[in-house]
Amino acid sequence: MDRFVFLTVDGLSRGAVYAAFALALVLIWRAARVVNFAQGAMAVAAAYVAYTVSAQTGSYWLGFVVAIVAGLLLGALVDRVVMRFVDHTSPLNPVIVALGLVLLIQAVLGMVYGSEFRPAEAPFSRSALSVGGVAVLSPYDLFVFATIGVVVCGLAWMFARTPVGLRMRAAAFAPEVSRLLGVNVGGMLTLGWALASGVGALAAMLVIPTELGLHPHAMDLVFVSAFTAAVVGGLDSPPGAVVGGLVVGLLLSYVSGYAGSDLTPMAVLVLLLAVLLVRPGGLFAPVAARRV
């Protein structure tokens, strides 16, 4: 029972990060109808900026803030300089461009920083606290939960309660009508890319200290898990991305704890395949109306 509780708490902690990264993928999909396969590489680039700032100043928190700002700027830059000029008549075109961005970003990071793993320190202890003799959350886990909770609630409030959020939703679902109503659709699209990249950078800063360290490919497996979470919940559903991230985190924790870590990649792929076969739009996708 103690093992089950520990694996559950650990899975929820990891799932919260997957949820944030899946939310970034959902933001891009809702804004531009593009699955940004470069999201992981962009997040690692922002994390390297944080590493450089922290190494020069000795301040983790300054690096943390700079990483999020770098993510925001990188997302806006990718939209303005690259994606804005991609022909979207074929859905395959932006996917190919995004994969090209992955190779470019990872190559540049490898040339500048090298391919060795660099240590990434957590701002709080990762030693689990015991409750009734059972190891549960660590201070770092609490920090992760609190940070992701603030981000999810903030984005939900922005999209539901603010004029900017309403304009972003309108620009995503009815761009032509939005232009006629005076909405800057291009600006809203850039803002969507910036927010998604900023959230991705935040997720990278939270998950990399729990992995082997900082590396140009540090987010590759995280991207696969987050993409699975987004598909499980539904690419059009932000709440689905959160639930999907928690489900994937729990699945990986249970499989790793009871069957061995070698089977975790297979477990993710089996879950992805099952959802695509049973409900391709995701578990939280809206049901389309039947037409006679």
C-alpha positions as CSV (number, residue, x, y, z in Angstrom):
1,M,0.0,0.0,0.0
2,D,2.9,2.4,0.8
3,R,4.4,1.7,-2.6
4,F,1.0,2.4,-4.3
5,V,0.6,5.7,-2.5
6,F,4.2,6.8,-3.4
7,L,3.8,5.9,-7.0
8,T,0.4,7.7,-7.2
9,V,1.8,10.9,-5.7
10,D,4.9,10.7,-7.9
11,G,2.7,10.1,-11.0
12,L,0.5,13.0,-10.2
13,S,3.6,15.3,-9.8
14,R,5.1,14.2,-13.1
15,G,1.6,14.3,-14.7
16,A,1.2,17.9,-13.7
17,V,4.3,18.8,-15.8
18,Y,2.9,16.7,-18.7
19,A,-0.3,18.6,-18.4
20,A,1.4,21.9,-18.7
21,F,3.3,20.8,-21.8
22,A,0.2,19.3,-23.3
23,L,-1.6,22.6,-22.6
24,A,1.0,24.3,-24.6
25,L,0.3,22.0,-27.6
26,V,-3.4,22.6,-27.2
27,L,-2.9,26.4,-27.2
28,I,-1.0,26.2,-30.6
29,W,-3.6,23.8,-32.0
30,R,-6.5,26.0,-31.1
31,A,-4.8,29.1,-32.3
32,A,-3.3,27.9,-35.6
33,R,-4.6,24.3,-36.1
34,V,-0.9,23.1,-36.1
35,V,0.7,20.5,-33.9
36,N,4.0,22.1,-33.0
37,F,6.5,19.3,-33.0
38,A,9.2,21.9,-32.2
39,Q,7.7,22.6,-28.8
40,G,10.2,20.4,-27.0
41,A,13.3,21.9,-28.7
42,M,12.0,25.4,-28.2
43,A,11.5,24.7,-24.5
44,V,15.1,23.3,-24.2
45,A,16.4,26.4,-25.8
46,A,14.7,28.6,-23.2
47,A,16.1,26.3,-20.5
48,Y,19.6,26.8,-21.8
49,V,19.1,30.6,-21.6
50,A,18.1,30.1,-18.0
51,Y,21.2,27.9,-17.4
52,T,23.4,30.7,-18.8
53,V,21.8,33.4,-16.8
54,S,21.9,31.4,-13.6
55,A,25.5,30.4,-14.1
56,Q,26.5,34.1,-14.6
57,T,24.5,35.6,-11.8
58,G,24.2,32.7,-9.3
59,S,20.4,33.2,-9.1
60,Y,18.1,30.3,-9.9
61,W,15.0,32.5,-9.8
62,L,16.4,35.1,-12.2
63,G,17.1,32.2,-14.6
64,F,13.6,30.9,-14.1
65,V,12.0,34.2,-15.0
66,V,14.3,34.7,-18.0
67,A,13.5,31.2,-19.3
68,I,9.8,32.1,-19.4
69,V,10.5,35.4,-21.1
70,A,12.8,33.7,-23.6
71,G,10.0,31.2,-24.3
72,L,7.5,33.9,-25.0
73,L,9.9,35.7,-27.3
74,L,11.0,32.6,-29.1
75,G,7.3,31.6,-29.7
76,A,6.5,35.0,-31.2
77,L,9.7,34.9,-33.3
78,V,8.9,31.4,-34.7
79,D,5.4,32.6,-35.7
80,R,6.5,35.9,-37.2
81,V,9.6,34.7,-39.0
82,V,8.8,31.0,-39.9
83,M,5.3,29.8,-39.5
84,R,3.6,32.9,-40.9
85,F,5.2,32.1,-44.3
86,V,4.3,28.4,-44.4
87,D,1.7,27.3,-46.9
88,H,-1.2,25.9,-44.8
89,T,-3.2,24.4,-47.7
90,S,-1.7,21.1,-46.8
91,P,-1.6,20.1,-43.1
92,L,1.7,18.3,-43.7
93,N,3.6,21.5,-44.5
94,P,3.7,23.0,-41.0
95,V,4.6,19.6,-39.6
96,I,7.6,19.3,-41.9
97,V,8.7,22.9,-41.0
98,A,8.3,22.2,-37.3
99,L,10.5,19.0,-37.6
100,G,13.1,21.1,-39.5
101,L,13.0,23.6,-36.6
102,V,13.7,20.7,-34.2
103,L,16.8,19.7,-36.1
104,L,18.0,23.3,-36.4
105,I,17.5,24.2,-32.7
106,Q,19.1,21.0,-31.4
107,A,22.0,21.4,-33.8
108,V,22.6,25.0,-32.7
109,L,22.3,24.1,-29.0
110,G,24.8,21.2,-29.5
111,M,27.3,23.5,-31.2
112,V,27.0,26.2,-28.6
113,Y,26.7,24.2,-25.4
114,G,28.0,20.7,-26.4
115,S,26.2,17.4,-26.1
116,E,27.0,16.5,-22.5
117,F,24.4,16.5,-19.8
118,R,24.7,19.7,-17.6
119,P,23.4,19.5,-14.0
120,A,20.1,21.3,-13.4
121,E,19.5,22.0,-9.7
122,A,16.0,22.1,-8.2
123,P,15.2,25.2,-6.1
124,F,13.7,23.0,-3.3
125,S,14.5,19.7,-1.8
126,R,13.4,16.6,-3.7
127,S,13.4,14.4,-0.6
128,A,9.9,13.2,0.0
129,L,8.1,14.2,3.2
130,S,6.6,11.4,5.3
131,V,3.0,11.3,6.5
132,G,2.2,8.4,8.8
133,G,5.4,6.7,7.8
134,V,4.5,6.9,4.1
135,A,6.7,8.9,1.8
136,V,4.5,11.3,-0.2
137,L,5.2,14.8,-1.6
138,S,8.6,16.5,-1.6
139,P,8.9,20.3,-1.3
140,Y,9.7,20.4,-5.0
141,D,6.6,18.4,-5.8
142,L,4.5,21.0,-3.9
143,F,6.2,23.7,-5.9
144,V,5.4,22.0,-9.2
145,F,1.8,21.5,-8.2
146,A,1.4,25.1,-7.1
147,T,3.1,26.5,-10.2
148,I,1.1,24.4,-12.7
149,G,-2.1,25.2,-10.8
150,V,-1.5,28.9,-11.0
151,V,-0.7,28.6,-14.8
152,V,-3.8,26.5,-15.5
153,C,-6.1,28.8,-13.5
154,G,-4.6,31.9,-15.0
155,L,-5.0,30.6,-18.6
156,A,-8.6,29.5,-17.9
157,W,-9.4,33.0,-16.4
158,M,-7.8,34.7,-19.3
159,F,-9.7,32.8,-22.0
160,A,-13.0,33.0,-20.2
161,R,-13.0,36.4,-18.6
162,T,-10.7,38.8,-20.4
163,P,-11.2,40.7,-23.8
164,V,-7.8,39.4,-25.0
165,G,-8.8,35.8,-24.3
166,L,-12.1,36.2,-26.1
167,R,-10.4,37.8,-29.1
168,M,-7.9,34.8,-29.2
169,R,-10.8,32.3,-29.2
170,A,-12.7,34.3,-31.9
171,A,-9.6,34.5,-34.1
172,A,-9.0,30.8,-33.8
173,F,-12.5,29.6,-34.6
174,A,-13.7,32.3,-37.0
175,P,-10.7,34.3,-38.3
176,E,-12.6,35.9,-41.3
177,V,-15.5,37.1,-39.2
178,S,-13.1,38.3,-36.5
179,R,-11.2,40.4,-39.1
180,L,-14.5,42.0,-40.1
181,L,-15.2,42.8,-36.5
182,G,-11.8,44.5,-36.1
183,V,-9.8,41.8,-34.3
184,N,-6.1,41.7,-35.1
185,V,-6.1,38.0,-36.1
186,G,-2.3,38.0,-36.8
187,G,-1.5,39.5,-33.5
188,M,-3.8,37.0,-31.7
189,L,-2.0,34.2,-33.5
190,T,1.4,35.5,-32.4
191,L,0.2,35.8,-28.9
192,G,-1.0,32.2,-29.0
193,W,2.4,31.0,-30.1
194,A,4.1,33.1,-27.5
195,L,1.9,31.8,-24.6
196,A,2.3,28.2,-25.7
197,S,6.1,28.6,-25.9
198,G,6.2,30.3,-22.5
199,V,4.2,27.5,-20.9
200,G,6.5,25.0,-22.6
201,A,9.6,26.7,-21.2
202,L,8.0,26.7,-17.7
203,A,7.3,22.9,-18.1
204,A,11.0,22.4,-19.1
205,M,12.2,24.3,-16.1
206,L,10.1,22.1,-13.9
207,V,10.8,18.7,-15.4
208,I,14.5,18.9,-16.3
209,P,15.8,18.9,-12.7
210,T,14.0,15.6,-12.2
211,E,15.7,14.0,-15.2
212,L,19.4,13.4,-16.0
213,G,20.0,17.1,-16.6
214,L,20.1,19.7,-19.4
215,H,20.8,18.4,-22.9
216,P,19.7,19.4,-26.4
217,H,17.5,16.3,-26.4
218,A,16.3,16.6,-22.8
219,M,12.6,17.1,-23.7
220,D,12.3,14.5,-26.5
221,L,10.6,11.8,-24.3
222,V,8.7,14.5,-22.4
223,F,7.3,15.7,-25.7
224,V,6.1,12.2,-26.6
225,S,4.4,11.9,-23.2
226,A,2.8,15.3,-23.4
227,F,1.7,14.8,-27.0
228,T,0.0,11.6,-25.9
229,A,-1.6,13.5,-23.0
230,A,-3.0,16.1,-25.5
231,V,-4.4,13.4,-27.8
232,V,-5.9,11.5,-24.8
233,G,-7.7,14.6,-23.6
234,G,-8.4,16.1,-27.0
235,L,-6.4,18.7,-28.9
236,D,-9.3,21.1,-28.7
237,S,-9.8,20.7,-25.0
238,P,-7.6,22.6,-22.4
239,P,-9.3,20.7,-19.5
240,G,-8.7,17.5,-21.4
241,A,-5.0,18.3,-21.7
242,V,-4.8,18.6,-17.9
243,V,-6.6,15.4,-17.3
244,G,-4.6,13.6,-20.0
245,G,-1.4,14.8,-18.5
246,L,-2.3,13.4,-15.1
247,V,-3.4,10.1,-16.7
248,V,-0.2,9.7,-18.5
249,G,1.8,10.6,-15.4
250,L,0.0,8.0,-13.4
251,L,0.4,5.4,-16.1
252,L,4.1,5.9,-16.4
253,S,4.6,5.8,-12.6
254,Y,2.6,2.6,-12.2
255,V,4.3,0.8,-15.1
256,S,7.8,2.0,-14.0
257,G,7.1,1.0,-10.4
258,Y,5.5,-2.4,-11.0
259,A,6.8,-3.6,-14.3
260,G,10.1,-1.8,-14.9
261,S,11.1,1.5,-16.5
262,D,12.0,-0.3,-19.8
263,L,8.3,-0.7,-20.5
264,T,7.2,2.9,-20.0
265,P,7.7,3.9,-23.7
266,M,5.6,1.0,-24.8
267,A,2.9,1.9,-22.3
268,V,2.7,5.4,-23.7
269,L,2.4,4.2,-27.3
270,V,-0.2,1.6,-26.3
271,L,-2.3,4.3,-24.6
272,L,-2.0,6.6,-27.6
273,L,-3.0,3.8,-30.0
274,A,-5.9,2.8,-27.9
275,V,-7.3,6.3,-27.7
276,L,-6.8,6.9,-31.5
277,L,-8.7,3.6,-32.2
278,V,-11.6,4.2,-29.8
279,R,-12.0,7.9,-29.8
280,P,-9.7,9.7,-32.3
281,G,-10.8,13.2,-31.2
282,G,-9.8,12.5,-27.6
283,L,-11.8,11.7,-24.5
284,F,-13.0,15.3,-24.0
285,A,-13.6,16.1,-27.6
286,P,-17.1,17.6,-28.3
287,V,-19.4,15.1,-29.9
288,A,-20.3,16.1,-33.5
289,A,-23.9,16.5,-34.3
290,R,-25.3,13.7,-36.5
291,R,-26.5,14.7,-39.9
292,V,-29.2,12.8,-41.8
